[in-house]
Amino acid sequence: MPENTERRENASRPMGGPGRGRVPGNVKLSSIDKTTLKRTFGLFKPYRFRIFLVAVLIIINSVAQVLSSMFLETLIDDYITPMLSSSSGVGFSDLAVALMKMACIYIVGAMSGLIYNMIMAAVSQGILKNVRDNMFEHMQTLPVSYFDKNNYGDIMSFYTNDTDTLRQMISQTIPQLISSIVSVTAVFISMLTISVWLTAVVIIFLIFMFMIFGKIGAKSGSFFVKNQTSLGKLNGYIEELINGQKIVKVFNHEEKAEQAFDERNEELFENGSKANIYASIMGPISNNLGYILYVLLAVFGGFLAIKHTPNLAITGVDTVTLGAIASFLTLSRSFIMPISNVSQQINSVAMALAGAKRIFTLLDEKSEEDNGYVTLVRAKVSDDGKITETNERTGKWAWKHPHKADGSIDYKLQRGNIVLDDVTFGYEPNKTVLHNISLYAEPGQKVAFVGATGAGKTTITNLINRFYDIEDGKIRYDDININKIKKADLRRSLGVVLQDVNLFTGTVMDNIRYGRLDATDEECIAAAKLANADEFIRMLPEGYDTVLKGDGSGLSQGQRQLISIARAAVADPPVMILDEATSSIDTRTEAIVQAGMDALMKGRTVFVIAHRLSTVQNSDVIMVLENGRIIERGNHESLIKQKGKYYRLYTGAFELE
């Protein structure tokens, strides 16, 4: 990827530009493969016993519903009809006993339904917690390039929209599907026991319903998936605009931004409307068809019930009682409604699996590779110069270098010597950003990079951090190839202060301690004093315990920058990278910040990226970059004497931007 901005890790997305995330443009139902389905149901593995218990409770609930419908036949034929006959021996006491039995069945069914819904609510939240944990844990392992290439709003949709579709499927759709399948099976068997002929009418009518639902369901499902895609795009765009509100207003881009929002919102409206229209009409169609079936069964059942009319008698056709007809009519409603629910829930399953596929896409993203084996350890140096590893805080660190050949271990004191040897790099194939870069920085030296935006300044520091790996050449840290150093240990040895400061919700002390989590309060305060931040921090309402919110919105840019310098200072790294750390603050504040940085840089190897040449004049060496090449190098005085690019920049004959 070409370096269009120097701060790639904080690059703003183009206003009004399309989302660049992994939201699929047109996911069809056929694209939801068996692998996605298998992996989705694999999420249930830790909850197998609870799912089994839910299945048992659903069966109990469904059987209770069927028994209640079947009871109508018994109620009419065995109690009500005989009681109407004076010669019958059935009395109200018999009816009361039967009703009590039925009441017990109702209570058992209701309790089983209540319990399995409570269990599924807990299971769904547990699964979603695990999914979010896995996503966030895996996201921490992804390379910086992933976040450069993907829209932040789209990434957020993994945690919101996609997990919400999973929640609906787990807590609602799956229990309803299981319940519907069990109910349909139990009801179908019950209907067969009452009348084969009436059951045949239901099956014929059911085939007709499936033909209608199949066409409507296919339309609805495809639009639901498109709706999910459109929602991800819209959320991504909103996130971009929220982050870039100042830019929108500065350039009077409100109307254009609103127009772009309306286009995305209109797309979401169209897809959402069509999806819900098709889904909504399935219910009324199902109900109306159910009423038609009800009438047909009533007519045909009544026809079968006339068994004393010889003219209407049909050979080989079993007659039914009035109680059986009443029971069958109730069962038919219990048979059609679950099937209708299944048809409607298929859309929810399709949408949830589309969301699951996106989640698995994130989880399948390749983690940042790290084949390093050299680690950074606390060191103790004896009088004879021998270096040993220790857990004590000695203020010294060493590279622990194991040798696989003979199993020996070497220790080398960390000094902060950085060498780039003929380094070539491009973010994308065939688009080289850096060309044959060679430089060295001795411990305690200050090396400055100067050049226009896109010259490759930040790219060099990204390579030192191993946010990206070089194509050709070598980078050595204390004479060790950085590819051999574990990335976590490498980055622990590097302090970074960026132009765009990121402060997190928490106290000022917490934000300073972010540089080294085991730092004591005293060490954090000492770092703040070193960064010239102690004075203004003590003037805050709660001092170091003042809670910062909204990325430190209550602080000035200079104050936020001083906290970031203190954060880097408490880490106490031997190498510092200052990336445009003072370019967005005024000159008066710059003097304060610069004083803090000068204290921080003392005795360290420092790489400085700056547009303001006043901040680099005291550098030991200044590198002037142009189009990914070092065109001039030397200190301020020597470069002025050369009267080249740096001279023209310094005298104002040429502007950086």
C-alpha positions as CSV (number, residue, x, y, z in Angstrom):
1,M,0.0,0.0,0.0
2,P,1.6,3.4,-1.0
3,E,2.3,5.6,1.9
4,N,-0.2,8.4,1.3
5,T,0.1,9.6,4.9
6,E,3.0,9.5,7.3
7,R,0.9,8.2,10.2
8,R,-0.5,5.0,8.9
9,E,-1.4,3.6,12.3
10,N,-3.7,6.6,12.8
11,A,-4.7,7.2,9.2
12,S,-8.1,8.7,8.7
13,R,-10.4,7.1,6.2
14,P,-11.5,9.2,3.2
15,M,-14.7,11.2,3.9
16,G,-17.5,9.9,1.8
17,G,-15.4,7.0,0.5
18,P,-16.8,3.5,0.3
19,G,-16.1,1.1,3.2
20,R,-13.1,-1.0,2.6
21,G,-13.9,-3.8,5.1
22,R,-14.7,-7.4,4.6
23,V,-18.5,-6.9,4.4
24,P,-19.6,-9.1,1.6
25,G,-21.2,-7.3,-1.2
26,N,-23.8,-9.9,-2.2
27,V,-24.0,-12.9,0.0
28,K,-26.5,-15.5,-1.3
29,L,-28.1,-18.3,0.7
30,S,-26.2,-20.8,-1.3
31,S,-22.9,-19.3,-0.1
32,I,-23.6,-20.4,3.4
33,D,-21.7,-23.6,3.3
34,K,-21.7,-26.7,5.5
35,T,-18.4,-25.6,7.0
36,T,-19.9,-22.4,8.4
37,L,-22.9,-24.4,9.7
38,K,-20.6,-26.9,11.4
39,R,-18.4,-24.3,12.9
40,T,-21.5,-22.4,14.2
41,F,-22.9,-25.4,16.0
42,G,-19.4,-26.1,17.3
43,L,-19.9,-23.0,19.5
44,F,-22.4,-25.0,21.5
45,K,-19.8,-27.6,22.5
46,P,-19.2,-26.2,26.0
47,Y,-22.9,-26.2,26.7
48,R,-23.8,-29.7,25.5
49,F,-25.5,-30.8,28.7
50,R,-27.6,-27.6,28.9
51,I,-28.6,-28.0,25.2
52,F,-29.6,-31.6,25.9
53,L,-31.7,-30.5,28.9
54,V,-33.3,-27.9,26.7
55,A,-34.2,-30.5,24.1
56,V,-35.8,-32.7,26.8
57,L,-37.8,-29.8,28.2
58,I,-38.9,-28.8,24.6
59,I,-40.1,-32.4,24.1
60,I,-42.1,-32.3,27.4
61,N,-43.6,-28.9,26.4
62,S,-44.6,-30.1,22.9
63,V,-46.1,-33.4,24.2
64,A,-48.1,-31.4,26.8
65,Q,-49.5,-29.2,24.0
66,V,-50.4,-32.3,22.0
67,L,-52.1,-34.0,25.0
68,S,-54.1,-30.8,25.6
69,S,-55.4,-30.9,22.0
70,M,-56.1,-34.7,22.2
71,F,-58.0,-34.1,25.5
72,L,-60.8,-32.4,23.5
73,E,-61.7,-35.7,22.0
74,T,-61.8,-37.4,25.4
75,L,-63.7,-34.5,26.9
76,I,-66.5,-34.5,24.3
77,D,-66.8,-38.2,23.5
78,D,-66.2,-39.6,27.0
79,Y,-67.7,-37.0,29.3
80,I,-69.8,-34.3,27.7
81,T,-71.8,-36.5,25.3
82,P,-72.4,-39.2,27.9
83,M,-73.4,-36.7,30.5
84,L,-76.1,-35.4,28.1
85,S,-77.6,-38.8,28.1
86,S,-79.7,-39.6,31.2
87,S,-78.7,-43.3,31.1
88,S,-75.0,-42.5,31.3
89,G,-73.1,-43.3,34.6
90,V,-70.6,-40.5,34.0
91,G,-70.9,-37.7,36.5
92,F,-69.3,-34.3,37.3
93,S,-66.9,-35.9,39.7
94,D,-65.4,-37.9,36.9
95,L,-65.1,-34.8,34.8
96,A,-63.4,-32.9,37.6
97,V,-60.8,-35.7,38.0
98,A,-60.1,-35.5,34.2
99,L,-59.8,-31.7,34.3
100,M,-57.4,-31.9,37.2
101,K,-55.2,-34.3,35.3
102,M,-55.2,-32.0,32.3
103,A,-54.4,-29.0,34.6
104,C,-51.3,-30.9,35.8
105,I,-50.3,-31.5,32.2
106,Y,-50.7,-27.8,31.4
107,I,-48.6,-26.8,34.4
108,V,-45.8,-29.2,33.5
109,G,-45.8,-27.9,29.9
110,A,-45.8,-24.3,31.0
111,M,-43.0,-24.8,33.5
112,S,-40.8,-26.7,31.0
113,G,-41.3,-23.9,28.5
114,L,-40.3,-21.3,31.1
115,I,-37.2,-23.2,32.2
116,Y,-35.9,-24.0,28.7
117,N,-36.3,-20.3,27.7
118,M,-34.3,-19.2,30.8
119,I,-31.6,-21.8,30.0
120,M,-31.3,-20.7,26.4
121,A,-31.0,-17.1,27.4
122,A,-28.0,-18.0,29.6
123,V,-26.5,-20.2,26.9
124,S,-26.8,-17.6,24.2
125,Q,-25.1,-15.0,26.4
126,G,-22.4,-17.4,27.3
127,I,-21.7,-18.3,23.7
128,L,-21.7,-14.6,22.7
129,K,-19.2,-13.9,25.5
130,N,-16.9,-16.6,24.2
131,V,-17.3,-15.4,20.6
132,R,-16.4,-11.8,21.6
133,D,-13.5,-13.0,23.8
134,N,-12.1,-15.1,20.9
135,M,-12.6,-12.2,18.4
136,F,-10.9,-9.7,20.6
137,E,-8.1,-12.0,21.6
138,H,-7.4,-12.9,18.0
139,M,-7.7,-9.2,16.9
140,Q,-4.8,-8.4,19.2
141,T,-2.6,-10.8,17.2
142,L,-3.4,-9.3,13.8
143,P,-0.8,-7.2,12.1
144,V,-1.1,-3.5,11.7
145,S,-1.7,-4.0,8.0
146,Y,-5.1,-5.5,8.7
147,F,-6.3,-2.3,10.4
148,D,-4.8,-0.3,7.6
149,K,-6.9,-2.2,5.1
150,N,-10.1,-2.5,6.9
151,N,-12.6,0.2,8.0
152,Y,-13.0,0.5,11.7
153,G,-16.8,0.7,11.5
154,D,-16.8,-2.6,9.7
155,I,-14.6,-4.2,12.3
156,M,-17.0,-2.9,15.0
157,S,-19.9,-4.6,13.2
158,F,-18.3,-7.9,14.0
159,Y,-18.9,-7.2,17.7
160,T,-22.4,-5.6,17.2
161,N,-24.5,-6.6,14.2
162,D,-23.0,-10.0,13.5
163,T,-23.0,-11.2,17.2
164,D,-26.6,-9.9,17.6
165,T,-27.8,-12.1,14.7
166,L,-26.1,-15.0,16.5
167,R,-27.8,-14.1,19.7
168,Q,-31.2,-14.1,18.0
169,M,-30.6,-17.4,16.4
170,I,-29.3,-19.1,19.6
171,S,-31.8,-17.7,22.0
172,Q,-34.9,-17.7,19.8
173,T,-34.6,-19.3,16.4
174,I,-33.0,-22.6,17.4
175,P,-35.4,-23.3,20.4
176,Q,-38.3,-22.5,18.1
177,L,-37.0,-24.7,15.4
178,I,-36.5,-27.6,17.8
179,S,-39.9,-27.0,19.4
180,S,-41.5,-26.8,15.9
181,I,-40.0,-30.0,14.7
182,V,-40.9,-31.9,17.9
183,S,-44.4,-30.4,17.8
184,V,-45.0,-31.3,14.2
185,T,-43.8,-34.8,14.7
186,A,-46.0,-35.4,17.8
187,V,-49.0,-33.7,16.2
188,F,-48.6,-35.7,13.0
189,I,-48.6,-39.0,14.8
190,S,-51.6,-37.9,16.8
191,M,-53.5,-36.9,13.7
192,L,-52.8,-40.2,12.1
193,T,-54.3,-42.0,15.1
194,I,-57.5,-39.9,14.8
195,S,-58.0,-40.1,11.0
196,V,-55.8,-41.1,8.1
197,W,-58.1,-39.4,5.6
198,L,-58.2,-36.1,7.4
199,T,-54.4,-36.3,7.7
200,A,-54.2,-36.8,4.0
201,V,-56.1,-33.6,3.4
202,V,-53.6,-31.8,5.6
203,I,-50.6,-33.2,3.8
204,I,-52.0,-32.2,0.4
205,F,-52.7,-28.7,1.6
206,L,-49.2,-28.6,3.2
207,I,-47.5,-29.2,-0.2
208,F,-49.4,-26.3,-1.6
209,M,-48.2,-24.1,1.3
210,F,-44.6,-25.1,0.8
211,M,-44.7,-24.1,-2.8
212,I,-45.8,-20.6,-1.8
213,F,-43.4,-20.3,1.2
214,G,-40.5,-21.5,-0.9
215,K,-40.8,-18.6,-3.3
216,I,-41.4,-16.0,-0.6
217,G,-38.7,-17.4,1.7
218,A,-36.0,-17.3,-1.0
219,K,-36.7,-13.7,-1.7
220,S,-36.8,-12.7,2.0
221,G,-33.6,-14.6,2.9
222,S,-31.6,-13.0,0.1
223,F,-32.7,-9.5,1.1
224,F,-32.1,-10.2,4.8
225,V,-28.4,-11.0,4.0
226,K,-28.2,-7.9,1.8
227,N,-29.7,-5.9,4.7
228,Q,-26.9,-7.1,7.0
229,T,-24.3,-6.1,4.5
230,S,-25.9,-2.6,4.1
231,L,-26.0,-2.2,7.8
232,G,-22.3,-2.9,8.1
233,K,-21.5,-0.3,5.4
234,L,-23.7,2.3,7.0
235,N,-22.2,1.8,10.5
236,G,-18.7,2.0,8.9
237,Y,-19.6,5.3,7.3
238,I,-21.1,6.8,10.5
239,E,-17.9,5.9,12.4
240,E,-15.8,7.6,9.7
241,L,-17.9,10.8,9.9
242,I,-17.9,10.9,13.7
243,N,-14.1,10.7,13.8
244,G,-13.8,13.2,11.1
245,Q,-16.4,15.8,12.1
246,K,-13.8,18.6,12.3
247,I,-12.6,17.9,8.8
248,V,-16.2,17.8,7.5
249,K,-17.0,21.2,9.0
250,V,-13.7,22.8,8.1
251,F,-14.2,22.0,4.4
252,N,-18.0,22.6,4.5
253,H,-18.6,19.0,3.5
254,E,-21.8,18.6,5.5
255,E,-24.1,18.5,2.4
256,K,-21.9,16.1,0.6
257,A,-21.5,13.9,3.7
258,E,-25.3,13.9,4.2
259,Q,-25.8,12.9,0.5
260,A,-23.4,10.0,0.9
261,F,-25.1,9.0,4.1
262,D,-28.5,9.2,2.4
263,E,-27.3,6.9,-0.3
264,R,-26.1,4.2,2.2
265,N,-29.2,4.7,4.3
266,E,-31.4,4.4,1.2
267,E,-29.7,1.1,0.3
268,L,-30.3,-0.2,3.9
269,F,-33.9,1.0,3.6
270,E,-34.5,-0.7,0.3
271,N,-33.0,-4.0,1.4
272,G,-34.5,-3.9,4.9
273,S,-38.0,-3.0,3.5
274,K,-38.0,-5.8,1.0
275,A,-36.6,-8.3,3.5
276,N,-39.3,-7.4,6.1
277,I,-42.1,-7.1,3.6
278,Y,-41.5,-10.6,2.3
279,A,-41.0,-11.9,5.9
280,S,-44.1,-10.0,7.1
281,I,-46.5,-11.4,4.5
282,M,-45.6,-15.0,5.4
283,G,-47.5,-14.7,8.7
284,P,-50.8,-13.4,7.2
285,I,-50.6,-15.8,4.3
286,S,-49.9,-18.7,6.7
287,N,-52.8,-17.6,8.9
288,N,-55.3,-17.2,6.1
289,L,-54.2,-20.5,4.6
290,G,-54.7,-22.1,8.0
291,Y,-58.2,-20.8,8.1
292,I,-59.0,-22.2,4.7
293,L,-57.6,-25.6,5.9
294,Y,-59.7,-25.3,9.0
295,V,-62.8,-24.9,7.0
296,L,-61.9,-27.8,4.6
297,L,-61.2,-30.1,7.6
298,A,-64.5,-29.1,9.3
299,V,-66.5,-29.8,6.1
300,F,-64.7,-33.1,5.3
301,G,-64.7,-34.1,9.0
302,G,-68.4,-33.4,9.3
303,F,-69.0,-35.4,6.1
304,L,-67.2,-38.4,7.7
305,A,-69.1,-38.0,11.0
306,I,-72.5,-38.6,9.3
307,K,-72.3,-42.4,9.7
308,H,-76.0,-43.0,10.1
309,T,-76.8,-41.7,6.5
310,P,-76.7,-44.7,4.2
311,N,-76.8,-42.5,1.1
312,L,-73.6,-40.8,2.1
313,A,-71.8,-43.8,3.4
314,I,-68.4,-44.4,1.8
315,T,-67.0,-47.9,1.6
316,G,-63.6,-48.3,3.3
317,V,-63.7,-44.8,4.8
318,D,-63.6,-44.7,8.6
319,T,-66.0,-42.4,10.2
320,V,-65.0,-40.1,13.1
321,T,-66.7,-38.8,16.2
322,L,-67.5,-35.1,16.9
323,G,-64.9,-35.2,19.6
324,A,-62.3,-36.5,17.2
325,I,-63.2,-33.7,14.7
326,A,-62.8,-31.0,17.4
327,S,-59.5,-32.5,18.5
328,F,-58.3,-32.8,14.9
329,L,-59.2,-29.2,14.1
330,T,-57.1,-28.1,17.1
331,L,-54.3,-30.3,16.1
332,S,-54.3,-29.0,12.6
333,R,-53.7,-25.5,13.9
334,S,-50.9,-26.8,16.0
335,F,-49.5,-28.6,12.9
336,I,-49.6,-25.6,10.5
337,M,-48.3,-23.0,12.8
338,P,-44.9,-24.7,13.6
339,I,-44.4,-25.4,9.9
340,S,-45.0,-21.7,9.2
341,N,-42.6,-20.8,12.0
342,V,-39.9,-23.0,10.5
343,S,-40.3,-21.3,7.2
344,Q,-39.9,-17.9,8.8
345,Q,-37.0,-18.9,11.0
346,I,-35.0,-20.1,8.0
347,N,-34.4,-16.5,7.1
348,S,-33.1,-15.8,10.6
349,V,-30.8,-18.8,10.4
350,A,-29.6,-17.6,7.0
351,M,-28.9,-14.1,8.3
352,A,-27.2,-15.5,11.5
353,L,-25.0,-17.8,9.4
354,A,-24.0,-14.9,7.2
355,G,-23.0,-13.0,10.3
356,A,-21.2,-16.1,11.6
357,K,-19.3,-16.5,8.4
358,R,-18.1,-12.9,8.8
359,I,-17.0,-13.6,12.3
360,F,-15.2,-16.7,11.2
361,T,-13.5,-14.6,8.5
362,L,-12.1,-12.4,11.2
363,L,-11.0,-15.4,13.3
364,D,-9.4,-16.9,10.2
365,E,-7.3,-13.8,9.5
366,K,-3.7,-14.7,9.7
367,S,-2.1,-13.7,12.9
368,E,1.1,-11.6,12.9
369,E,3.9,-14.0,12.3
370,D,6.7,-14.0,14.9
371,N,9.6,-16.4,14.5
372,G,11.9,-14.5,16.8
373,Y,13.6,-16.3,19.6
374,V,15.9,-13.6,21.1
375,T,14.2,-12.1,24.2
376,L,14.8,-9.1,26.4
377,V,15.6,-9.8,30.1
378,R,16.7,-7.9,33.1
379,A,20.5,-8.1,33.5
380,K,23.1,-7.9,36.1
381,V,26.7,-7.2,35.3
382,S,29.4,-8.6,37.7
383,D,32.7,-6.9,38.4
384,D,34.4,-9.1,35.8
385,G,31.9,-8.0,33.1
386,K,29.9,-11.2,33.1
387,I,26.2,-10.7,32.2
388,T,23.6,-12.8,34.0
389,E,19.8,-12.8,34.0
390,T,18.0,-11.6,37.1
391,N,14.5,-10.7,38.3
392,E,15.8,-7.6,40.2
393,R,15.4,-4.1,38.8
394,T,18.9,-3.2,38.0
395,G,18.2,-0.6,35.3
396,K,20.0,-2.8,32.8
397,W,18.6,-5.0,30.1
398,A,20.2,-7.7,27.9
399,W,19.3,-9.7,24.8
400,K,19.0,-13.3,25.6
401,H,20.2,-15.2,22.5
402,P,19.8,-19.0,22.6
403,H,21.8,-21.0,20.0
404,K,19.9,-24.1,18.8
405,A,23.0,-25.8,17.5
406,D,24.7,-26.4,20.9
407,G,22.0,-25.2,23.3
408,S,24.2,-22.4,24.6
409,I,22.9,-19.0,25.6
410,D,24.6,-15.6,25.0
411,Y,23.7,-12.4,26.8
412,K,24.4,-9.0,25.2
413,L,23.7,-5.7,26.9
414,Q,21.0,-3.7,25.3
415,R,22.6,-0.4,24.1
416,G,20.2,0.9,21.4
417,N,22.4,0.6,18.3
418,I,20.2,0.6,15.2
419,V,21.5,-0.2,11.7
420,L,19.5,-0.3,8.4
421,D,21.5,-2.0,5.7
422,D,20.3,-1.5,2.1
423,V,16.6,-1.8,3.0
424,T,13.9,-1.9,0.3
425,F,10.2,-2.1,1.1
426,G,6.7,-1.7,-0.4
427,Y,3.3,-2.0,1.2
428,E,2.1,-3.7,-1.9
429,P,3.9,-5.8,-4.5
430,N,5.4,-3.7,-7.3
431,K,4.9,-0.5,-5.4
432,T,8.2,0.2,-3.6
433,V,8.1,2.9,-0.9
434,L,11.7,2.7,0.3
435,H,14.7,2.2,-2.0
436,N,18.0,0.9,-0.7
437,I,17.9,2.8,2.7
438,S,21.1,2.5,4.7
439,L,21.7,4.3,8.0
440,Y,23.0,3.8,11.5
441,A,22.2,5.2,14.9
442,E,24.7,4.9,17.7
443,P,23.6,4.7,21.3
444,G,22.7,8.2,22.5
445,Q,22.5,9.7,19.0
446,K,19.6,11.7,17.7
447,V,18.7,10.9,14.1
448,A,16.1,13.1,12.3
449,F,14.1,12.3,9.2
450,V,13.0,15.3,7.1
451,G,10.9,15.2,3.9
452,A,7.5,15.7,2.4
453,T,4.5,13.6,3.2
454,G,4.9,10.2,1.6
455,A,8.7,10.4,1.4
456,G,8.9,7.3,3.7
457,K,9.8,8.7,7.1
458,T,7.2,6.9,9.1
459,T,7.7,3.8,7.1
460,I,11.2,3.5,8.3
461,T,10.0,3.6,12.0
462,N,7.3,1.1,11.1
463,L,10.0,-1.3,9.9
464,I,12.1,-0.8,13.0
465,N,9.0,-1.8,15.1
466,R,8.4,-4.7,12.7
467,F,4.8,-3.6,12.0
468,Y,5.8,-4.7,8.5
469,D,8.7,-6.9,7.4
470,I,11.2,-5.8,4.8
471,E,11.5,-7.3,1.4
472,D,15.2,-6.9,1.0
473,G,18.2,-5.8,3.2
474,K,18.7,-6.1,6.9
475,I,17.8,-4.2,10.1
476,R,20.1,-4.9,13.1
477,Y,19.5,-3.9,16.7
478,D,22.6,-4.2,18.8
479,D,24.1,-6.3,16.0
480,I,21.2,-8.7,16.1
481,N,18.9,-9.1,13.1
482,I,15.5,-7.9,14.3
483,N,13.9,-10.9,12.6
484,K,15.5,-13.0,15.3
485,I,14.0,-10.8,18.1
486,K,10.6,-11.6,19.4
487,K,8.3,-8.8,18.4
488,A,6.9,-8.2,21.9
489,D,10.5,-7.9,23.3
490,L,11.5,-5.7,20.3
491,R,8.6,-3.3,20.8
492,R,9.1,-3.3,24.6
493,S,12.6,-1.8,23.9
494,L,11.1,1.0,21.8
495,G,9.3,4.1,23.0
496,V,6.9,5.8,20.6
497,V,5.4,9.3,20.8
498,L,3.0,10.1,18.0
499,Q,1.4,13.3,16.8
500,D,-2.1,11.8,17.3
501,V,-2.2,11.0,21.0
502,N,-4.5,8.2,22.2
503,L,-5.6,8.4,25.8
504,F,-7.8,5.8,27.3
505,T,-10.7,6.0,29.7
506,G,-9.2,6.0,33.2
507,T,-7.1,8.2,35.5
508,V,-4.1,10.2,34.5
509,M,-2.0,7.8,36.5
510,D,-3.5,4.8,34.6
511,N,-2.6,6.4,31.3
512,I,1.0,7.1,32.3
513,R,1.3,3.6,33.7
514,Y,0.1,2.2,30.3
515,G,3.8,2.5,29.3
516,R,4.8,-0.1,31.9
517,L,2.0,-1.8,33.8
518,D,4.2,-2.7,36.7
519,A,5.4,0.8,37.3
520,T,4.8,2.2,40.8
521,D,3.0,5.5,41.4
522,E,6.4,7.1,42.3
523,E,7.8,6.0,39.0
524,C,4.8,7.4,37.1
525,I,5.2,10.7,38.9
526,A,8.9,10.8,38.2
527,A,8.1,10.2,34.5
528,A,5.6,13.0,34.5
529,K,8.2,15.4,36.0
530,L,10.7,14.3,33.4
531,A,8.1,15.1,30.7
532,N,7.2,18.5,32.3
533,A,3.7,17.2,32.9
534,D,3.7,17.1,36.7
535,E,2.8,20.8,37.2
536,F,-0.4,20.8,35.1
537,I,-1.4,17.4,36.3
538,R,-1.4,18.5,39.9
539,M,-3.7,21.4,38.9
540,L,-6.4,19.1,37.6
541,P,-9.4,18.6,39.9
542,E,-8.2,15.2,41.3
543,G,-4.6,15.5,40.3
544,Y,-3.2,12.1,39.1
545,D,-6.5,10.5,40.0
546,T,-8.5,12.7,37.6
547,V,-10.5,10.4,35.3
548,L,-10.0,11.1,31.6
549,K,-12.8,10.4,29.2
550,G,-13.3,10.8,25.5
551,D,-9.6,10.4,24.7
552,G,-8.8,13.2,27.1
553,S,-11.2,15.7,25.6
554,G,-10.9,18.0,28.6
555,L,-7.2,18.5,28.0
556,S,-5.4,20.7,25.5
557,Q,-3.4,19.1,22.7
558,G,-0.2,20.0,24.5
559,Q,-1.3,18.5,27.8
560,R,-2.3,15.3,26.1
561,Q,1.0,15.2,24.4
562,L,2.9,15.7,27.6
563,I,1.0,12.7,29.1
564,S,2.0,10.6,26.1
565,I,5.6,11.6,26.7
566,A,5.4,10.6,30.3
567,R,3.9,7.3,29.2
568,A,6.9,6.7,27.0
569,A,9.3,7.9,29.8
570,V,7.9,5.4,32.4
571,A,8.7,2.6,29.9
572,D,12.3,3.8,30.0
573,P,13.3,2.4,26.6
574,P,16.8,2.8,25.2
575,V,15.4,3.8,21.8
576,M,12.8,6.5,21.2
577,I,10.7,7.2,18.1
578,L,9.1,10.7,18.0
579,D,6.7,10.9,15.1
580,E,5.6,14.5,14.5
581,A,5.2,14.8,18.2
582,T,5.0,18.7,18.2
583,S,3.6,19.5,14.8
584,S,0.0,20.0,16.0
585,I,0.7,22.3,18.9
586,D,1.5,26.0,19.1
587,T,5.1,27.3,19.4
588,R,4.7,28.3,23.1
589,T,3.4,24.8,24.0
590,E,6.0,23.3,21.7
591,A,8.8,24.8,23.8
592,I,7.3,23.1,26.9
593,V,6.8,19.8,25.1
594,Q,10.2,20.0,23.5
595,A,11.8,20.5,26.9
596,G,10.0,17.3,28.1
597,M,11.2,15.4,25.0
598,D,14.8,16.6,25.4
599,A,14.8,15.2,28.9
600,L,13.3,12.0,27.7
601,M,15.9,11.7,24.8
602,K,18.9,12.2,27.0
603,G,21.2,9.2,26.8
604,R,18.9,7.3,24.3
605,T,19.0,6.5,20.6
606,V,16.3,8.7,19.1
607,F,14.6,8.8,15.8
608,V,12.7,12.1,15.1
609,I,10.2,12.7,12.4
610,A,9.3,16.4,12.0
611,H,8.1,19.0,9.6
612,R,9.3,21.8,11.8
613,L,13.0,22.1,11.2
614,S,13.4,23.9,14.5
615,T,12.9,20.5,16.3
616,V,15.7,18.7,14.4
617,Q,18.5,21.3,14.3
618,N,20.2,19.8,17.3
619,S,20.1,16.3,15.8
620,D,23.4,14.4,15.4
621,V,22.4,13.5,11.9
622,I,19.6,14.6,9.6
623,M,18.3,12.4,6.8
624,V,16.5,14.2,4.0
625,L,14.2,11.8,2.2
626,E,12.5,12.2,-1.2
627,N,10.4,9.5,-2.8
628,G,11.7,6.8,-0.6
629,R,15.4,7.6,-1.0
630,I,17.9,9.4,1.2
631,I,19.1,12.3,-0.9
632,E,21.1,14.2,1.8
633,R,22.5,13.3,5.2
634,G,24.6,15.2,7.8
635,N,24.1,17.6,10.7
636,H,22.4,20.9,10.5
637,E,25.6,22.9,9.8
638,S,26.9,20.6,7.1
639,L,23.6,20.4,5.3
640,I,23.3,24.2,5.3
641,K,26.8,24.4,3.7
642,Q,25.7,21.9,1.0
643,K,22.9,24.3,0.0
644,G,20.8,21.4,-1.2
645,K,17.3,20.4,-0.5
646,Y,17.6,20.9,3.3
647,Y,19.0,24.4,2.8
648,R,16.1,25.3,0.6
649,L,13.7,23.9,3.2
650,Y,15.4,25.8,6.0
651,T,15.5,29.1,4.1
652,G,11.9,28.8,2.9
653,A,12.8,28.5,-0.7
654,F,11.0,25.1,-0.7
655,E,8.0,24.0,1.3
656,L,7.7,20.5,2.7
657,E,4.0,20.3,1.8
